[in-house]
Amino acid sequence: MEDGGPGLTEAQYAVDVDALERFNRMRSETTGGSGLGLRIAATVLHMHQGSVRLSPSELGGLRVEFRLPTLPQ
């Protein structure tokens, strides 16, 4: 997933998603979300031996990669 929003700071891209706090402290449940979505997704992915990677988007914002291992054939 990618967006063209403001993105993150270099330090935020390096943080493990499990340790993330709300990126934008100006947002709240009343202005658009609890800030837990990415952390919940990361927890589910880790339970299935997957991972989440954050990086700058070519659109100017945030790129989020979700990876899951393939099943043996």
C-alpha positions as CSV (number, residue, x, y, z in Angstrom):
1,M,0.0,0.0,0.0
2,E,1.2,3.5,-0.8
3,D,-0.1,7.0,-0.3
4,G,0.8,10.5,-1.2
5,G,0.4,12.0,2.3
6,P,3.1,13.7,4.3
7,G,5.0,10.5,5.0
8,L,7.2,9.8,8.1
9,T,10.5,11.0,9.5
10,E,13.6,8.9,8.8
11,A,13.6,7.8,12.4
12,Q,10.0,6.6,12.2
13,Y,10.8,4.4,9.1
14,A,13.5,2.6,11.2
15,V,11.2,1.8,14.1
16,D,9.8,-1.8,14.5
17,V,6.1,-1.6,13.8
18,D,5.4,-3.4,17.2
19,A,7.0,-0.4,19.0
20,L,5.1,2.2,17.0
21,E,3.0,4.9,18.6
22,R,0.6,7.2,16.9
23,F,2.5,8.9,14.0
24,N,0.4,12.0,14.0
25,R,-0.5,13.1,17.6
26,M,-3.0,15.6,16.2
27,R,-5.3,12.8,15.2
28,S,-7.5,11.0,17.6
29,E,-10.6,8.8,17.7
30,T,-12.7,11.9,17.2
31,T,-10.7,13.1,14.2
32,G,-10.1,9.8,12.4
33,G,-9.1,6.6,14.1
34,S,-7.5,5.0,17.1
35,G,-4.0,4.7,15.6
36,L,-4.0,0.9,16.2
37,G,-4.6,-0.4,12.7
38,L,-1.0,-0.9,11.6
39,R,0.0,-2.4,14.9
40,I,-2.9,-4.9,14.8
41,A,-2.1,-5.9,11.3
42,A,1.6,-6.4,12.3
43,T,0.6,-8.6,15.2
44,V,-1.6,-10.8,13.0
45,L,1.2,-11.0,10.4
46,H,3.8,-12.0,13.0
47,M,1.5,-14.7,14.3
48,H,1.7,-16.2,10.8
49,Q,5.5,-15.7,10.4
50,G,5.0,-12.6,8.3
51,S,6.4,-9.1,8.5
52,V,5.6,-5.4,7.9
53,R,8.1,-3.0,6.3
54,L,7.7,0.8,6.2
55,S,9.4,2.9,3.6
56,P,9.0,6.2,1.8
57,S,6.5,6.0,-1.1
58,E,7.3,7.1,-4.6
59,L,4.1,9.1,-4.3
60,G,5.6,11.1,-1.5
61,G,4.0,9.5,1.5
62,L,4.2,6.2,3.2
63,R,4.7,2.7,1.7
64,V,3.7,-0.3,3.8
65,E,4.7,-3.8,2.7
66,F,3.0,-6.8,4.2
67,R,4.8,-10.1,3.7
68,L,3.7,-13.7,4.4
69,P,5.6,-16.9,3.7
70,T,4.3,-19.1,1.0
71,L,3.0,-22.5,1.8
72,P,5.1,-25.6,0.9
73,Q,3.8,-27.3,-2.3
